[in-house]
Amino acid sequence: MKKIIFFIVSLALVASCTTFKKVQVIKEALSKKDTSSVQLISEKSKVDSSSIVKNIVDKLAQTKIDFNTMNARLKVDYESANNADNYIVNLSLVKDSAIYITIRGAMGVIGLKALVNKDSVVLIYPLRKNKNIERKSLSYLQEVLKIPFSFTTLQDLLIGNPIYMDKAKLVSYKVNNNKLEVGLIGDLFKYLIVLNEDHTKILQLKLDDIDITQHRTCAISYSNHVTVNQYQFPLNRELIISAQSRLELHMEVKEFNFNEPLKYTFGVPRPGKRK
C-alpha cells in the first residue's frame, strides 16, 4: 500500500518516448472553429505554423486551475507484476500548504494516512501495533520516485495541472487522427503531448528521461473532462510506469469540490506519542 501513496502524489509522471518527427506544416491540425488561427496561417509569412503550435502549448502550460482548497474521493485500481488491488482514496488539499491522503482497502478499513507539506511527509499506519508513524523529509519521496519535484509540483499533479512544461522547447508536431501531437524537450524530460481537436484538453502526456541511464518511461492519459469554471478537470486518469518493472494505476474521481471546507483532514500525533 505504501507504493500507492507514491503514485497518488505523482499523478502526472508521464511517458514512453517516441522518435520525434521533423517539423511539418500544421494547417490541418487547427480546428475549423478556430478561425483566427486559420487566418494567421493563410496570411503570407506573418506567422509560421510552429509559432502557432508554440502559442497553443504555452497557453496550456500557463492555464492552471486556480483554487484555495480541494476535496476528492477516488477509486484506484493498482496492478504490478506481483499483485493487484483496489482502493478508495480520500484527498484534502490546502493550496501551497498541505495534502491529506487517506487510503482504504477491503471493507473500508483504513490502511494508510499520509500528510505531505512543503518539507516533510508523515505516514500513519493505523493497523500497526508498533512503529505506526513514520516521519520523512520531502526528499524521501523524491528518492523513491527518482523524480526531482517540489511541493508545488505534487500539488499540480493532483489538481491535474501541467508539470515541467514551462521552459520546454518545441521540437516537433504533427496531426494524427485529427489530433495535434507535439514533441517538447526540457531540462529533465522529453515529452509527447496529444491534444483534443480544439486544443483545449491534454488527452495524453508521455515523458521520457533525458538521462538514458534512468531507464524509466511513463505514460498518462486523461479522459472524461468536466468544466470547473473556465478550466478542464479530468475525472479519469490512467498511469503506466515502466522501469525495472511495470506498474499500472487506474484512477476515477468519484466526487470532488473546490474552495469548500476541508473534508478529509486528520490529526497527527506529536513525535514520541502513539496515536
C-alpha positions as CSV (number, residue, x, y, z in Angstrom):
1,M,0.0,0.0,0.0
2,K,2.9,2.4,0.5
3,K,3.6,2.3,-3.2
4,I,0.1,3.6,-3.8
5,I,0.9,6.8,-1.8
6,F,3.8,7.5,-4.1
7,F,1.8,7.1,-7.2
8,I,-1.1,9.1,-5.8
9,V,1.2,12.0,-5.2
10,S,2.7,11.6,-8.6
11,L,-0.5,11.8,-10.7
12,A,1.3,13.1,-13.7
13,L,4.5,11.5,-14.3
14,V,4.5,10.5,-17.9
15,A,5.9,8.6,-21.0
16,S,7.3,6.2,-23.4
17,C,9.3,8.3,-25.7
18,T,8.6,8.0,-29.4
19,T,11.0,9.3,-32.0
20,F,10.3,12.9,-32.7
21,K,9.3,13.7,-36.3
22,K,10.6,16.6,-38.4
23,V,8.6,19.8,-38.1
24,Q,5.8,19.8,-40.6
25,V,3.0,22.2,-41.7
26,I,0.1,22.1,-39.3
27,K,-2.7,23.8,-41.1
28,E,-4.9,20.7,-40.9
29,A,-4.2,20.5,-37.2
30,L,-6.1,23.6,-36.4
31,S,-9.8,23.2,-35.6
32,K,-12.2,24.8,-38.1
33,K,-13.8,26.5,-35.2
34,D,-10.5,28.4,-34.5
35,T,-10.9,30.8,-37.4
36,S,-8.5,33.4,-36.1
37,S,-5.6,30.8,-36.1
38,V,-6.5,29.5,-39.6
39,Q,-6.4,33.1,-40.9
40,L,-2.9,33.5,-39.4
41,I,-1.6,30.6,-41.3
42,S,-3.1,31.7,-44.6
43,E,-1.5,35.1,-44.4
44,K,1.8,35.1,-46.2
45,S,4.8,34.8,-43.8
46,K,3.2,36.8,-41.0
47,V,3.2,33.9,-38.5
48,D,4.5,30.4,-39.3
49,S,2.8,27.2,-38.1
50,S,5.4,26.4,-35.5
51,S,4.7,29.7,-33.7
52,I,1.0,28.9,-33.7
53,V,1.7,25.5,-32.1
54,K,4.1,27.1,-29.6
55,N,1.3,29.5,-28.6
56,I,-1.1,26.6,-28.1
57,V,1.3,24.7,-25.9
58,D,2.3,27.8,-23.9
59,K,-1.3,28.6,-23.2
60,L,-2.0,25.1,-21.9
61,A,1.2,25.2,-19.7
62,Q,0.2,28.5,-18.2
63,T,-3.5,27.9,-17.8
64,K,-3.6,26.2,-14.3
65,I,-6.7,25.6,-12.2
66,D,-6.9,28.3,-9.5
67,F,-8.1,27.2,-6.1
68,N,-7.7,27.6,-2.4
69,T,-8.8,24.1,-1.3
70,M,-9.9,20.8,-2.9
71,N,-11.6,17.7,-1.6
72,A,-11.8,14.5,-3.7
73,R,-12.7,10.8,-3.4
74,L,-11.1,8.5,-5.9
75,K,-11.4,4.8,-6.9
76,V,-7.9,3.5,-7.6
77,D,-7.1,0.2,-9.3
78,Y,-3.4,-0.8,-8.9
79,E,-1.6,-3.6,-10.7
80,S,2.1,-4.6,-10.7
81,A,4.0,-7.7,-11.8
82,N,3.5,-9.2,-8.4
83,N,0.0,-8.2,-7.3
84,A,-3.2,-6.2,-8.0
85,D,-5.6,-4.5,-5.7
86,N,-8.1,-1.6,-5.5
87,Y,-8.5,1.2,-3.0
88,I,-10.7,4.2,-2.1
89,V,-8.6,7.3,-1.7
90,N,-9.7,10.5,0.0
91,L,-7.8,13.7,-0.6
92,S,-8.0,17.1,1.0
93,L,-5.6,19.8,-0.3
94,V,-4.8,23.2,1.0
95,K,-3.1,25.3,-1.7
96,D,0.7,25.7,-1.2
97,S,0.4,24.2,2.3
98,A,-0.7,20.6,2.9
99,I,-2.0,17.5,1.2
100,Y,-4.0,15.0,3.3
101,I,-4.3,11.4,1.9
102,T,-6.4,8.5,3.4
103,I,-6.3,5.1,1.7
104,R,-9.0,2.5,2.4
105,G,-8.7,-1.2,1.4
106,A,-11.1,-4.1,1.7
107,M,-14.3,-3.5,3.8
108,G,-13.4,0.2,4.1
109,V,-10.6,-0.4,6.5
110,I,-8.0,2.4,6.6
111,G,-4.6,1.1,5.8
112,L,-2.6,4.3,5.4
113,K,-2.8,8.0,6.0
114,A,-0.3,10.5,4.8
115,L,0.2,14.2,5.3
116,V,2.5,16.0,2.9
117,N,3.6,19.5,3.4
118,K,6.3,21.7,1.9
119,D,9.2,20.0,3.5
120,S,8.1,16.7,5.1
121,V,5.9,13.6,4.8
122,V,4.1,11.9,7.7
123,L,2.9,8.3,7.1
124,I,0.4,6.8,9.6
125,Y,-0.4,3.0,9.6
126,P,-3.5,2.6,11.8
127,L,-3.3,-1.3,11.7
128,R,0.2,-1.5,13.0
129,K,0.8,-2.2,16.7
130,N,4.3,-0.8,16.8
131,K,6.1,2.0,14.8
132,N,2.8,3.0,13.2
133,I,4.1,6.5,12.4
134,E,6.9,7.4,10.0
135,R,8.3,10.9,9.5
136,K,10.3,11.6,6.4
137,S,11.6,14.7,4.6
138,L,10.1,15.5,1.3
139,S,13.3,14.4,-0.3
140,Y,12.4,10.9,0.8
141,L,9.6,10.8,-1.8
142,Q,12.0,12.2,-4.4
143,E,14.4,9.4,-3.7
144,V,11.6,6.8,-4.0
145,L,10.2,8.2,-7.2
146,K,13.6,9.2,-8.6
147,I,12.0,12.5,-9.8
148,P,13.1,16.0,-8.7
149,F,10.0,17.8,-7.6
150,S,8.7,20.4,-5.1
151,F,5.5,20.6,-3.1
152,T,4.1,22.8,-5.9
153,T,4.8,20.0,-8.5
154,L,2.9,17.5,-6.4
155,Q,0.1,19.9,-6.0
156,D,-0.1,20.4,-9.7
157,L,-0.1,16.7,-10.3
158,L,-3.1,16.1,-8.0
159,I,-5.0,19.0,-9.4
160,G,-4.4,18.0,-13.0
161,N,-2.2,21.0,-14.0
162,P,0.6,20.5,-16.5
163,I,4.1,20.0,-14.9
164,Y,7.6,20.7,-16.1
165,M,6.3,22.3,-19.3
166,D,7.0,26.0,-18.6
167,K,10.5,26.0,-20.1
168,A,10.2,23.1,-22.5
169,K,11.2,23.7,-26.1
170,L,9.1,22.8,-29.1
171,V,10.9,20.3,-31.3
172,S,8.2,18.6,-33.4
173,Y,4.5,18.5,-34.2
174,K,2.1,16.6,-36.5
175,V,-1.5,15.7,-36.9
176,N,-2.7,12.2,-36.3
177,N,-6.5,11.3,-36.5
178,N,-7.4,15.0,-36.3
179,K,-5.5,15.3,-33.0
180,L,-2.4,17.5,-32.6
181,E,0.7,15.7,-31.3
182,V,3.5,17.9,-30.0
183,G,7.1,17.0,-29.1
184,L,8.9,19.0,-26.4
185,I,12.2,18.8,-24.7
186,G,13.1,20.3,-21.4
187,D,16.0,20.2,-18.9
188,L,14.9,16.9,-17.4
189,F,12.4,15.2,-19.8
190,K,11.3,14.7,-23.4
191,Y,7.6,15.0,-23.9
192,L,5.0,13.9,-26.4
193,I,1.6,15.6,-25.8
194,V,-1.6,14.7,-27.6
195,L,-4.4,17.4,-27.6
196,N,-8.1,17.1,-28.4
197,E,-9.5,18.5,-31.7
198,D,-10.0,22.1,-30.4
199,H,-6.7,22.1,-28.4
200,T,-8.3,22.8,-25.0
201,K,-7.5,19.5,-23.3
202,I,-4.5,17.3,-22.9
203,L,-5.6,13.7,-23.6
204,Q,-2.2,12.0,-23.3
205,L,1.1,13.1,-21.8
206,K,4.2,11.0,-22.4
207,L,7.5,11.6,-20.8
208,D,11.0,10.0,-21.1
209,D,14.1,10.8,-19.0
210,I,16.8,12.7,-20.9
211,D,19.2,10.7,-18.8
212,I,19.0,7.4,-20.5
213,T,20.6,5.6,-17.6
214,Q,17.4,6.1,-15.6
215,H,15.7,3.5,-17.9
216,R,12.2,4.8,-16.9
217,T,9.3,5.6,-19.2
218,C,5.8,6.6,-18.2
219,A,2.5,7.4,-19.9
220,I,-0.6,9.1,-18.5
221,S,-3.9,9.6,-20.2
222,Y,-6.8,11.8,-19.2
223,S,-10.4,11.4,-20.1
224,N,-14.0,12.4,-19.1
225,H,-13.2,16.0,-18.6
226,V,-15.6,18.3,-16.8
227,T,-15.6,22.1,-16.8
228,V,-14.7,23.8,-13.5
229,N,-15.2,27.5,-14.0
230,Q,-13.1,28.1,-17.2
231,Y,-10.8,25.1,-16.5
232,Q,-10.9,21.4,-17.7
233,F,-10.7,18.8,-14.9
234,P,-10.2,15.2,-15.9
235,L,-12.2,12.6,-13.9
236,N,-10.5,9.6,-15.3
237,R,-6.7,9.1,-15.4
238,E,-4.5,6.1,-16.3
239,L,-0.9,6.0,-15.4
240,I,1.6,3.3,-16.7
241,I,5.2,3.3,-15.4
242,S,7.8,1.0,-17.0
243,A,11.2,0.9,-15.4
244,Q,12.7,-2.2,-13.8
245,S,9.1,-3.5,-13.6
246,R,5.7,-2.4,-14.9
247,L,3.1,-0.6,-12.8
248,E,-0.4,0.4,-13.8
249,L,-2.7,2.8,-11.9
250,H,-6.3,3.5,-13.0
251,M,-7.9,6.4,-11.2
252,E,-11.5,7.6,-11.3
253,V,-12.6,10.7,-9.4
254,K,-15.9,9.9,-7.9
255,E,-16.5,13.1,-6.0
256,F,-14.7,16.4,-5.8
257,N,-15.2,20.1,-4.9
258,F,-13.0,23.2,-4.9
259,N,-12.9,26.1,-2.3
260,E,-15.1,24.4,0.3
261,P,-14.2,23.4,3.9
262,L,-11.7,20.6,4.2
263,K,-13.4,17.2,4.5
264,Y,-10.7,14.6,4.8
265,T,-8.2,16.0,7.3
266,F,-6.9,14.1,10.4
267,G,-4.7,14.8,13.4
268,V,-1.1,13.8,13.5
269,P,0.3,12.7,16.9
270,R,3.3,14.6,18.2
271,P,6.7,12.9,18.0
272,G,7.1,10.4,20.8
273,K,3.4,9.9,21.2
274,R,1.5,7.0,19.8
275,K,-1.9,7.6,18.2
